[in-house]
Structure formats: C-alpha cells, structure tokens
Amino acid sequence: KKVNRLIEELNKLSTTTDMSFHRKLNLFLYKIQILALRLPLFIVT
C-alpha cells in the first residue's frame, strides 16, 4: 500500500512540476549511479 501511494505521489510531482525539476532529478540519479559503481571498488581494495 505504501509503495503504491509513493508511486502516485511521484506521478503527481512529475505532472505538476516543470522541466528544471526533472533535470535536477536526473542529475541526482546519475550521481547515485556513479557512486553505486564506485562503491564496490572501495570495498574490494
């Protein structure tokens, strides 16, 4: 139930906000992906 509500809230945000929000979100997700890729290297060494 919580997951479905969260998805609904995200859908509302995506429909009501402007493009600058999407750019910031994409950049944020991109940074997380880079960190996720780098983390295993730190753990191994």
Secondary structure as UniProt FT lines:
FT   HELIX           2..16
FT   HELIX           19..44
//
